[in-house]
């Protein structure tokens, strides 16, 4: 059963502007592992924006951030594997209470990065 769906599109140029104006935003929004995995080069901004979109999509699918912080939501990307989201704090507790599985899809191109999250559960009795 679908518990929640969230979609977010992040404009890559806005992410670039944010990181240029507020360099510490990276530390507020992204975990240490995320910071190391993004790397540098021409696609780095698209990777930052896609991860941000994934976090926004998860928050939308869950109906809020439930007391967690941005760095408590971590987009993990391994070579040749699908991306996954690891969650800590109140949001993790909410997800576990609803016995939800997180499905994530991300894409990016020149102007936009987009992510979609689907929360799936087998627990019909605990949907509030």
VOZARO-560811 format. One record per residue: residue number from 0; x, y, z of N, C-alpha, C in turn. Coordinates in steps of 0.2 Angstrom, whole numbers. Example, Ala and Ser with C-alpha at 12.3 -4.5 7.8 and 13.67 -1.06 7.14 Angstrom:
<rs>
+-------+-------+-------+-------+-------+-------+-------+-------+-------+-------+
: lumfi :    nx :    ny :    nz :   cax :   cay :   caz :    cx :    cy :    cz :
+-------+-------+-------+-------+-------+-------+-------+-------+-------+-------+
:     0 :    66 :   -28 :    39 :    62 :   -22 :    39 :    66 :   -16 :    39 :
:     1 :    64 :   -11 :    35 :    68 :    -5 :    36 :    64 :     0 :    39 :
+-------+-------+-------+-------+-------+-------+-------+-------+-------+-------+
</rs>
This chain:
<rs>
+-------+-------+-------+-------+-------+-------+-------+-------+-------+-------+
: lumfi :    nx :    ny :    nz :   cax :   cay :   caz :    cx :    cy :    cz :
+-------+-------+-------+-------+-------+-------+-------+-------+-------+-------+
:     0 :     4 :    -6 :     0 :     0 :     0 :     0 :     4 :     6 :     0 :
:     1 :     2 :    11 :    -4 :     6 :    17 :    -4 :     5 :    22 :     2 :
:     2 :    10 :    24 :     6 :     9 :    28 :    12 :    10 :    35 :    10 :
:     3 :    14 :    37 :     5 :    15 :    44 :     3 :    19 :    44 :    -3 :
:     4 :    18 :    50 :    -7 :    22 :    51 :   -13 :    25 :    58 :   -12 :
:     5 :    31 :    59 :   -14 :    34 :    66 :   -14 :    38 :    67 :   -20 :
:     6 :    37 :    73 :   -23 :    41 :    74 :   -29 :    44 :    81 :   -28 :
:     7 :    50 :    82 :   -30 :    53 :    89 :   -30 :    58 :    90 :   -36 :
:     8 :    57 :    96 :   -39 :    62 :    98 :   -44 :    66 :   104 :   -41 :
:     9 :    72 :   104 :   -42 :    77 :   109 :   -40 :    80 :   112 :   -46 :
:    10 :    80 :   119 :   -46 :    83 :   122 :   -52 :    91 :   123 :   -50 :
:    11 :    95 :   120 :   -54 :   102 :   119 :   -53 :   105 :   126 :   -52 :
:    12 :   103 :   131 :   -56 :   106 :   138 :   -55 :   105 :   141 :   -48 :
:    13 :    99 :   139 :   -45 :    97 :   142 :   -39 :   102 :   138 :   -33 :
:    14 :   103 :   132 :   -34 :   107 :   128 :   -30 :   115 :   131 :   -30 :
:    15 :   117 :   132 :   -36 :   124 :   135 :   -37 :   124 :   142 :   -34 :
:    16 :   119 :   146 :   -34 :   119 :   153 :   -31 :   119 :   152 :   -23 :
:    17 :   115 :   147 :   -21 :   115 :   146 :   -14 :   122 :   144 :   -11 :
:    18 :   125 :   140 :   -14 :   131 :   137 :   -12 :   137 :   143 :   -13 :
:    19 :   136 :   147 :   -18 :   141 :   152 :   -19 :   140 :   158 :   -13 :
:    20 :   134 :   159 :   -12 :   132 :   165 :    -7 :   133 :   162 :     0 :
:    21 :   131 :   156 :     2 :   132 :   153 :     8 :   136 :   147 :     8 :
:    22 :   142 :   147 :     8 :   146 :   141 :     8 :   145 :   136 :    13 :
:    23 :   143 :   138 :    19 :   141 :   134 :    25 :   135 :   130 :    24 :
:    24 :   131 :   132 :    19 :   124 :   128 :    17 :   126 :   121 :    16 :
:    25 :   131 :   119 :    13 :   133 :   112 :    12 :   133 :   108 :    19 :
:    26 :   136 :   111 :    24 :   136 :   108 :    30 :   130 :   107 :    34 :
:    27 :   125 :   112 :    32 :   118 :   112 :    35 :   114 :   107 :    32 :
:    28 :   115 :   106 :    25 :   110 :   102 :    21 :   113 :    95 :    20 :
:    29 :   119 :    94 :    20 :   122 :    88 :    18 :   127 :    84 :    23 :
:    30 :   126 :    78 :    24 :   130 :    74 :    28 :   138 :    74 :    26 :
:    31 :   142 :    72 :    30 :   149 :    72 :    28 :   150 :    67 :    22 :
:    32 :   146 :    61 :    23 :   147 :    56 :    17 :   144 :    59 :    11 :
:    33 :   139 :    63 :    11 :   136 :    66 :     5 :   141 :    71 :     2 :
:    34 :   144 :    75 :     6 :   149 :    80 :     4 :   155 :    76 :     1 :
:    35 :   157 :    71 :     3 :   163 :    67 :     0 :   161 :    64 :    -7 :
:    36 :   155 :    62 :    -7 :   152 :    58 :   -13 :   151 :    62 :   -19 :
:    37 :   149 :    68 :   -18 :   147 :    73 :   -23 :   153 :    74 :   -28 :
:    38 :   159 :    76 :   -25 :   165 :    77 :   -29 :   165 :    84 :   -32 :
:    39 :   169 :    85 :   -37 :   169 :    92 :   -40 :   168 :    91 :   -47 :
:    40 :   169 :    96 :   -51 :   168 :    95 :   -58 :   162 :    98 :   -61 :
:    41 :   160 :    97 :   -67 :   154 :   101 :   -70 :   148 :    98 :   -68 :
:    42 :   147 :    92 :   -65 :   141 :    89 :   -63 :   140 :    90 :   -56 :
:    43 :   144 :    93 :   -52 :   144 :    93 :   -45 :   137 :    97 :   -43 :
:    44 :   136 :   102 :   -46 :   130 :   106 :   -44 :   124 :   102 :   -45 :
:    45 :   123 :    98 :   -51 :   118 :    94 :   -52 :   117 :    89 :   -47 :
:    46 :   123 :    86 :   -44 :   122 :    81 :   -39 :   120 :    84 :   -33 :
:    47 :   122 :    90 :   -31 :   120 :    93 :   -25 :   112 :    94 :   -25 :
:    48 :   110 :    97 :   -31 :   103 :    98 :   -32 :    99 :    92 :   -32 :
:    49 :   101 :    87 :   -35 :    97 :    80 :   -35 :    96 :    78 :   -28 :
:    50 :   102 :    78 :   -24 :   101 :    76 :   -17 :    97 :    80 :   -13 :
:    51 :    97 :    87 :   -14 :    92 :    91 :   -11 :    85 :    90 :   -13 :
:    52 :    84 :    89 :   -19 :    77 :    87 :   -21 :    75 :    80 :   -18 :
:    53 :    79 :    76 :   -17 :    77 :    69 :   -14 :    75 :    70 :    -7 :
:    54 :    79 :    74 :    -3 :    77 :    76 :     3 :    70 :    79 :     4 :
:    55 :    69 :    84 :    -1 :    63 :    88 :    -1 :    57 :    83 :    -3 :
:    56 :    58 :    78 :    -7 :    53 :    73 :    -9 :    51 :    69 :    -3 :
:    57 :    56 :    67 :     0 :    55 :    62 :     6 :    51 :    66 :    11 :
:    58 :    53 :    72 :    13 :    49 :    76 :    18 :    42 :    77 :    15 :
:    59 :    41 :    78 :     9 :    34 :    79 :     6 :    30 :    72 :     7 :
:    60 :    33 :    67 :     6 :    30 :    60 :     6 :    28 :    58 :    13 :
:    61 :    32 :    61 :    18 :    31 :    59 :    25 :    26 :    64 :    28 :
:    62 :    25 :    70 :    25 :    20 :    75 :    27 :    24 :    79 :    32 :
:    63 :    30 :    80 :    32 :    34 :    84 :    36 :    41 :    81 :    38 :
:    64 :    45 :    85 :    42 :    52 :    83 :    43 :    52 :    79 :    50 :
:    65 :    47 :    80 :    54 :    46 :    76 :    61 :    52 :    77 :    65 :
:    66 :    54 :    83 :    66 :    59 :    84 :    71 :    66 :    83 :    69 :
:    67 :    67 :    80 :    63 :    74 :    79 :    60 :    77 :    85 :    57 :
:    68 :    84 :    85 :    56 :    87 :    90 :    52 :    89 :    88 :    45 :
:    69 :    91 :    92 :    41 :    93 :    91 :    34 :    98 :    85 :    34 :
:    70 :   103 :    86 :    38 :   109 :    81 :    38 :   107 :    75 :    41 :
:    71 :   101 :    74 :    44 :    98 :    67 :    46 :    95 :    63 :    40 :
:    72 :    95 :    67 :    35 :    92 :    63 :    29 :    98 :    63 :    24 :
:    73 :   100 :    57 :    22 :   106 :    56 :    19 :   105 :    52 :    12 :
:    74 :   107 :    54 :     7 :   106 :    51 :     0 :   113 :    47 :    -1 :
:    75 :   112 :    41 :    -1 :   118 :    37 :    -2 :   118 :    34 :    -9 :
:    76 :   124 :    35 :   -13 :   124 :    33 :   -20 :   131 :    29 :   -21 :
:    77 :   130 :    23 :   -23 :   135 :    18 :   -24 :   136 :    17 :   -32 :
:    78 :   142 :    17 :   -34 :   142 :    16 :   -41 :   138 :     9 :   -44 :
:    79 :   135 :    10 :   -49 :   131 :     5 :   -52 :   125 :     2 :   -48 :
:    80 :   123 :     6 :   -43 :   117 :     4 :   -39 :   112 :    10 :   -38 :
:    81 :   106 :     8 :   -37 :   101 :    13 :   -36 :   103 :    17 :   -30 :
:    82 :   101 :    24 :   -30 :   102 :    28 :   -24 :    97 :    26 :   -18 :
:    83 :    99 :    26 :   -12 :    95 :    25 :    -6 :    95 :    31 :    -2 :
:    84 :    90 :    31 :     3 :    90 :    36 :     8 :    91 :    33 :    15 :
:    85 :    95 :    36 :    19 :    96 :    34 :    26 :    93 :    39 :    30 :
:    86 :    90 :    38 :    35 :    86 :    43 :    39 :    88 :    42 :    47 :
:    87 :    89 :    48 :    50 :    90 :    47 :    57 :    85 :    52 :    61 :
:    88 :    84 :    52 :    67 :    80 :    56 :    71 :    73 :    55 :    71 :
:    89 :    69 :    60 :    72 :    62 :    59 :    72 :    59 :    57 :    66 :
:    90 :    61 :    58 :    60 :    59 :    56 :    54 :    60 :    49 :    53 :
:    91 :    65 :    46 :    55 :    67 :    39 :    55 :    61 :    35 :    60 :
:    92 :    60 :    38 :    66 :    55 :    35 :    70 :    48 :    35 :    67 :
:    93 :    47 :    40 :    63 :    40 :    41 :    60 :    40 :    35 :    55 :
:    94 :    45 :    35 :    51 :    45 :    30 :    45 :    45 :    23 :    48 :
:    95 :    49 :    21 :    54 :    49 :    15 :    57 :    42 :    13 :    60 :
:    96 :    39 :    18 :    63 :    32 :    17 :    66 :    27 :    15 :    61 :
:    97 :    28 :    18 :    55 :    23 :    16 :    49 :    26 :    10 :    45 :
:    98 :    31 :     7 :    47 :    34 :     1 :    44 :    35 :     3 :    36 :
:    99 :    37 :     9 :    35 :    38 :    11 :    28 :    44 :     9 :    24 :
:   100 :    44 :     7 :    18 :    50 :     6 :    14 :    50 :    13 :     9 :
:   101 :    56 :    15 :     8 :    57 :    21 :     4 :    60 :    19 :    -3 :
:   102 :    56 :    21 :    -8 :    59 :    20 :   -15 :    60 :    27 :   -17 :
:   103 :    66 :    28 :   -20 :    69 :    34 :   -23 :    71 :    34 :   -30 :
:   104 :    69 :    39 :   -34 :    72 :    39 :   -41 :    74 :    47 :   -41 :
:   105 :    80 :    48 :   -44 :    83 :    54 :   -45 :    85 :    55 :   -53 :
:   106 :    85 :    61 :   -55 :    88 :    62 :   -62 :    90 :    70 :   -62 :
:   107 :    95 :    71 :   -66 :    97 :    78 :   -67 :    99 :    79 :   -74 :
:   108 :    98 :    85 :   -76 :   100 :    87 :   -83 :   103 :    95 :   -82 :
:   109 :   104 :    98 :   -87 :   107 :   104 :   -87 :   104 :   110 :   -83 :
:   110 :    97 :   110 :   -83 :    94 :   115 :   -79 :    90 :   113 :   -72 :
:   111 :    88 :   107 :   -72 :    84 :   105 :   -66 :    87 :    98 :   -64 :
:   112 :    86 :    97 :   -57 :    87 :    90 :   -54 :    80 :    88 :   -51 :
:   113 :    78 :    82 :   -52 :    71 :    80 :   -50 :    72 :    74 :   -46 :
:   114 :    68 :    73 :   -41 :    68 :    67 :   -37 :    61 :    65 :   -35 :
:   115 :    60 :    59 :   -35 :    53 :    56 :   -33 :    54 :    51 :   -27 :
:   116 :    50 :    51 :   -22 :    50 :    46 :   -17 :    43 :    43 :   -16 :
:   117 :    43 :    37 :   -15 :    37 :    33 :   -14 :    38 :    30 :    -7 :
:   118 :    33 :    30 :    -3 :    33 :    27 :     4 :    28 :    21 :     3 :
:   119 :    31 :    15 :     4 :    26 :     9 :     4 :    26 :     6 :    10 :
:   120 :    20 :     3 :    12 :    19 :    -1 :    18 :    15 :    -6 :    17 :
:   121 :    16 :   -12 :    21 :    11 :   -17 :    21 :     6 :   -17 :    27 :
:   122 :     7 :   -12 :    31 :     4 :   -11 :    38 :    -2 :    -6 :    37 :
:   123 :    -8 :    -9 :    35 :   -14 :    -5 :    34 :   -17 :    -2 :    40 :
:   124 :   -15 :    -5 :    46 :   -18 :    -3 :    52 :   -15 :     4 :    55 :
:   125 :    -9 :     6 :    53 :    -5 :    11 :    56 :    -4 :    17 :    51 :
:   126 :    -9 :    20 :    48 :    -9 :    25 :    43 :   -10 :    32 :    45 :
:   127 :   -10 :    33 :    52 :   -12 :    40 :    54 :    -6 :    44 :    55 :
+-------+-------+-------+-------+-------+-------+-------+-------+-------+-------+
</rs>
